[in-house]
């Protein structure tokens, strides 16, 4: 790729994840500490991310595959998102906040699949090039996390305003991204294409089916982490929790830079298993750590994020792209977004809120949470998912450095 394209794609990832990271980590603290919402209400609002991921990826993916250039779709979505984020800061009732967050997430979450697809369309060697571009998104997440922590605004509405401003910038910048026209332009529109059912043909391969099932299940304990880690660390007395949590993204940067090397030497199955085992270990560390002598456990749990995310989710994005026919790659990314950020996180967001309330005892106005039990349940879930992949994900597929899945043995 030309240097100018690399720079633009890197900035695209940076801004897209600045927007997400600005509010995503601290929303639970804002909802519970400032707006005084219950765990169930907080879980429901957090679940708007999942509802949006179930509703829009297929439809937006079909638009980008068949009608409009991807960069123009991104510009419209981010402009609408900026307006909705601003409105979130103007209301404090559960109904209004829920409705506005759902509308916002309907605009934002399709951009994850769209930015991935746009970047991959420009690449000749996705296995080597994509991690180096995608890492800029993680750096953006780190930058905004440090900013929020430094400003000391974790429990305020300020993170939403920061995200709104970044959304305006991203909307304008999207118009300067490499032109990425719809590959399926002129093809007939059917109910099957609108619903994204064309992507289901990929499920005929057993290993891909197991990957999809594991992705859905893995997002349940993942949502436990994203929904309540910030609130947990603040609850047990960890100072500047948001800033410390950005260490997870720092480890993600290191892991991402190592991924091209790992792809050349390790099978997809082994990468998935290492990632899922790391999830289980991380939750165990959270269950037994504390803000005193056990603070090292919190640091270790946070630093495992790079392996947890890159070894399963980023590898999965490449795996899905390379399994898909060229004219269905946006739809395939949309399908993956649907099952992960959609189905998996929707179930996870509901269960995480219910679990927090289950592990909470109330004595008058005082609420005491059994965080150890909460995190232990997450560790058990992650370990069970790892066993599913270990037993049923057949074959020795690996991601080739030139961007193709190489299969060594039956799949």
WOURJO-V231543 format. One line per field, one symbol per residue. ss: DSSP state (@ for helix, = for strand, . for the rest). psi: psi as a letter, one per 20 degrees, with the letter a starting at -180 (. if undefined). burial: 1 if it has 16 or more other ideal C-beta (glycine too) atoms within 10 Angstrom, else 0. A space follows every 10 residues. Layout:
# WOURJO-V231543
ss = ???
psi = ???
burial = ???
This chain:
# WOURJO-V231543
ss = ..@@@@@@@@ @@@@@@@@@@ @@@@..@@@@ @@@@....@@ @@@@@@.@@@ @@@@@@@@@@ @@@@@@...@ @@@@@@@@@@ @@@@@@@@.. ...@@@@@@@ @@@@@@@@.@ @@@@@@@@@@ @....@@@@@ @@@@@@@@@@ @@@@@@@@@@ @......@@@ @@@@@@@@@@ @@@@...... .......... @@@@..@@@@ @@@@.@@@@@ @@@@@@@@@@ @@@@@@@@@@ @@@@@..... @@@@@@@@@@ @@@@@@@@@@ @@@@@..@@@ @@@@@@@@@@ @@@@@@@@.. ....@@@@@@ @@@.@@@@@@ @@@@@@@@@@ @@@..@@@@@ @@@@@@@@@@ @@@@@@@@@@ @@@@@@@@.= ===..====. @@@@@@@@@@ @@@@@@@@@@ @@.....==. ....==.... .
psi = qqhhgggghg hggghhiggg hghghihhgg gghgikqrhg gghgghihhg ghhhghgggh ghghhhgqqg hhggggghgh hgghhghhii qiqggggggh hggghhgghh hghghggggh hiqhmhhhhg hhghhhghhg ggghghgggh ilkhjaighh hghgghhggh gghhijrppn rphkpiqqpr hghgijihii hhihpghhgh ggghgghhig hghgghhjgg hghhhjjpql ggghhihhhg hhgggghigh gghiipqggh ggggghhhgg gghhghhjrr idhjhhhggg ggiihggggh iggghhgggg hihqqhjjhg hghggghghf iegghgghhg hggggghgkp qpncippppm hghghhhggg ghhhhghggh giorrlqroq hjjqpppnrq .
burial = 1000010111 1111111111 1111111111 1110101110 1111111111 1111111101 1111110111 1111101111 1101111110 0001001111 1111111111 1111111111 1110011111 1011111111 1111111110 0011111111 1111111101 1011001101 0101000000 0010010110 0100101101 1111111111 1111111111 1111110101 1111111111 1110110011 0110011110 1111111111 1111111010 0000001100 1111111111 1111111111 1111000111 1111111111 1111111111 1110111010 0000000010 1001111110 1110110010 0010101111 1010101000 0
